[in-house]
Amino acid sequence: MTADSAQAAPAAPAAVWKIRFSTLLWAGLLLLLVGSLPVLVGASWLILPVLLLAAAVLALPVAWMHRQQRRRHAWLRGCGAIFCLLCGALAMPVYYLAIATEARPAIVPTVTLTNGPRTLVLQGMQHVAMERFYKSVVYDLEQALADGYVLAYEGVAKSDPQSDSWFDSTLGGGHDLGDNYRQLGKICGLGYQIDYMGPLVADAKARPQRHVTIDVDTRAMKQQYDSLMASDAAFAAAMQRRQRQAAKDSADDSADLWARVIEWQKSGSPGQVALAGTLCRGIMTELMRRANSHHVSEPLDAVVLDMRNRHLASALMADTRQKIYVTYGAAHLPGVIALLQQQPGWQLQSVKWMRTIAAPDAVSGTL
């Protein structure tokens, strides 16, 4: 090797690096466009011409900054680049929610506590979740029955018409809470808890002594609500803001808008139904993870959570049966466990976690 050949090669000209960078940039933009097409076309192919028109308008200032003889070329390039970016910006949230649902799933615990003679199992529940979760829970409950456990359930009981109406309007938006959950499950491609409890309902009819509901009724919740409204200024102010927002939403026809969204989703193409389910599951996952983080509290928690947690903990301590398996909303478990651990001798024995949301199973084959 000669001395000349051993010398370092001269630096590439700036023009060469510009071409390389431009090539990589356009390759990235094209990949962004191709990746966004399944989402956008699945929603509606009309989105593409709308975005193209928007890109054409937004590219005009870019073209104007160039010399007269190069404006057309600059406009075409700007239009293409902006179109790719707009498509990617519209599709990326869908991909983010889909990935987040799988990578950071919503989870609930199964917690076992004991004081020696007695054992309590608390199964965290999510009222709208995937089928596999409910089937696993039902299997565990049937196994618990075989092992001699008494099953205890969540369920606010009806009382009088006034309290029942208050409950539906305050917590259910004026509708039956179960109907709301079932409708949400259909949109998300998920199931509603009650629809999977058939085997346990049948067992409860045959052996009612092995099944019990431990919860308050609507009258007790309304009395707690009224008491806080009269004694807690911060709670009263928060509820008044909530009522004003609900009235504003009603005046804005948001309920009808939600109904139209539901009808659109029901009558949509398979791609639109799948897209709506992906968005719904992703948003639900983020909300469930936020609710289970224990860092966020709502004013109504004093009625919906705290009061019922105290009732459940007291009932479990007063019960003399040795083995009780409790299914309750996962948001209740931290408060209930803290109350139980305040009792002498009670301690955690084990904690198991289960995921509650995932895309529905879709498999096919040939015979």
N, C-alpha and C positions, 0 to 999 in steps of 0.2 A: 504494500500500500504506500503510495507516495505521500509526501508531506501535504501536497495540495489537496489530495482526496481526503486526508484526515481532518482537514479544517472543517469547522461547523458550516452547515448550509446557510446561505443568507436567509434572513427573515422573509416570510411570504409577504407580498405586497398587500396594502390595505384593501385593494379591490378584491383580491382573492378571499380575504377573510369576510368581507362584506357579502360576497356571493354565498359563502358557506353559511354564514349566519342567516341570510335570507332563506336559503334552502331549508335549513332546520326549522326556521320560524313557520314557513308555509307547510312543512310536513306536520308540525304540531297542530296548526290550525285545521288542516284536513283531517287529522285524527280526531280532533275535537268535534268536527262536524259529523264524521262517520259515527262516532260514539253517541252523539245526541240524536241521530235520526230514529233509532228504535223508540225512544221516548216520545219525540215530537210527532212522528207519524202515528204511533199508537194512540196518542191523544186526539189528534186531528191533522190531516195533511194540510188543512187551510192555514195552519200556523206558519208553514214554510213561506208561502208568498207574502204573508203579513210581515214576517221578519226580513225578507228580502227587500220589501218596500221601505221598511224602517232603515235598513242598512244603506240603501241608495240615498236616502235623505241625509243620513248622518255623515256619509262620505263626501258630501258637497263641500263643506268647509275644508276638508283635507285636500281636495282637488284644487280649490281656489288658491291655496298657498303655493302651488307650483306655477312654473312658467306657462304661458299661454299654450305653447305647442305640446306640453306634456300633461295638460290637465285631464284629458280624456283617459290617458293611461293611468294616471294617479287615481282618478275616480273609480275606475274598474278595480284596481288593486285594493283601494280602501273599502269599496263596497264588498268585495269578497272577504277581506279580513274581518270587517265588522259583522258580516252575516255569520261567519263561523263563530265569532265571539258571542253573538246574541244567542245562537243555537245552543252553544255550550253553557251559557249562563242560565238558560231556561231549563236545561236538562240536568245540570249538576246537582241541584237540590234533591231531585228524585234519586239519583245515584247515591248521594250522601246518606239519605234516610234509609235506603235499602242496605247499604254497607253498615251503617250504625246499628240497624236492627240485628244484624248477625254478629258484628264485632263487639258491640256493647249491649247485650240483650237485657231486657227487663227480667229480673229474677225475684223470687219470693222464698222465704225460709220455711223449713219445717223444724221447729224447736222442741226439744224434749227437756222437761224440768222434773226434778224429783226431790222429795224430802226424806226418802227412804221407803216408808210404807206406801206412799202414794206417788203416782206418775201422771204427769200431764203432757200431752203432745199438742202443740199449737201449729196447725197448718195454715200458712199465709195463703190467702186466696186473691185472685184477680177476677172480677166479675165478667170480664170479656177477655178471652185468651184462646190459645190454639187448642185444637182437639187433643193432641198428645198430652198436654198438661192435665186436662180434665180426666182423661182415661187413666193416667198415672195416679192422680189423686183418688179416684174412685176405687182403683185397685188397692191402694194403701188403706182406704177406709174399710173395705170389705175384709182385708187382712186383719185390721184392728178389731173388727167385730168378732172374727174367729179367735182372736187372742184375748177376748173378754173385755174389751173397752166399751164404754158408753160413748156414743157420738153426740157432740154438742155443736149446734149450728148458730150462725148469725141470722137475724131476721127481725126487723122492726115490726111489731104487731100493730094492727089497726086498733083504734079505740072508739072515738066518737067522730061524727061527720066533720065538725069544725077542725079538730086536730088533724084528721086525715087530709082535709083540703089544704091546711097550712103546710103539711109535710110535702104534698105533691107540688104545691106552688113554690115552696122555698128550696127544695132539694131536687125536684124533678122537672122544673121549668114549666109547671102546669100540666105535665103528663105523667103517666105511670112510670116509675123508675125502671121497672123491669122491661117495659116496652122500649124505653130509651136504650137500655143495654143491648137488647136483642137487635134493634135497628143498627146500632153502632157495629155490632158483630157482623152483620150482613155486609156492611160497607167495607169493613176491614178484611173480609175473608176469614173471620174468626168465629168462635162459638160463644154462646151465653151459658154461664155456669149452671143455671137451673135445668137447662135442656139435657144435661148429662147425668143428672142425679136420679134417673128413673129406677135403677136397681136399689138405691138406698131408700127411695120413697116406698117401694114395694116391701122392703124389709121393715120399715117403720110401721107399716100397716099390720104386718104379721107379728112384730115384736116391739110394740111402742115403748116398752120399758127400757129399751136399749138406745133410744133416741130422745134428745131434749133440745129445745131452742132456748138459748140464754141471751136475751136482749131486752131492751126497753120497748115501750110502746110509743105511739105518736103523741099521746097526751103528755107523757113525761118529757119528751123532747121539746114540745111546745112550751111547757111550764118552765123548763130550763132557759129556753130562748127568751121568754117574756121576762124572766127574772134578770137575765143579763142586760136586756134592753133597758130595764128600770134602774139597774145598779152600776153598770159599767159604761161610762160615757164613750170610751174608745170603741167598744163593741157596738154601741148604738150608732155612732157616727159611721163605722164601717158598713153596717147593715143598711143605713140610709143611702150611702153611696151605691151599694149593690142594687138597691131597689130602683134608684134613679137610672142606673145603667141598664137594668132590665127593662124599664119603661122606655128608655131611648131605643134599645134594640127592637122592642115591639113596634115603636113608631116608625123605625127604619125598615120595617117589614123583613127583619132578619130571619124570623121563624119561617116565613114563606120562602125566603131564599134557601134556607137549609132544606126545606121540603123539596124545592125544585132540584137542588143538588142530589138529593137522595133518588128522586125519580129519574134524573139524568143518568145516574150511576146504574140504576136498575135496567134502564133501556139502552145502555151504551153497548158498543161493540166489545168483543172479548178483550181487545187491547185496552180500551178505556176502563173496563171493569178491573183488569189487572193493575193498571196504573193507579186507579183510585184506591185499590187495596194496598198497594205498596206505600203510597203516601200516608194512608190512614194508619197502617202498622208502624211506620216510622215515627209519625207524630205521637202515637200512643206510647211507643217505647220511650221517647224522650220525656213525655209527661209522667210516665210511671217511674222512670229513674229519678226524675226531679222530685216526685212525691215521696219516694222511698229514701231520699238522701237525708231526711230528717233535718235539713237546714231551712226548709221553707214551710211556713205555717200560714194558715188562712184563719180569718176571724171565726168562721163557723166551726172550726176544729173544737172549740170549747163545748159545742153541742154534739157534733157528729162523732168526734173521736173521744175527747177527754171524759165526758160524762159516761159514755157507753163502756169505755175502758175500765172505769171504776166499778161500774155495775158488773161487768164480766169477772173482774178479779175478785170481787166480794163473793159472787155466786160460786166461783170455783173453790174459794177457801171454805165456804160454808158447806159445800157438798162433801159427803163422807165417802163416796165411792172411790175405790182405790185407783182405777185407771179410767181417764177421760181423754178423749181425742177431740180436739176443738178445731173447727174450720171457721176462719174469720178473715175479713179483709186484711191484707198484709200491712196496711197503714196502721192498724190497731196494735200489731204485735209488739213494737218497741215499748209503747206505753204500758201494755198489759204485763209484759215480762218484767219491766222495772218495778211495777207494783207487786208482783209475785215475789220478786227477789228481796223485797223489803220484809217479807214474812220470815220468821226464824226457821232455819233449816232448809229453805228452798234454794236450789242451785241448778245451773245449766248442766245437762248431761251430754247433749249433742245438738249440732245444728247442721242441717242439710239444705242445699240450695237447688232450686229448680227454675228453669227459664219458662216464661209464659207466652212469648210472642215469637212467631217465626212464620215464614211464608207457607201457605198450605202445601201439603204433599201433592205432587202432580207426576204420576208415572204412567207409562203406557208400554204396551208390548204387543206381540202377535202370537197367536196360537198356531 
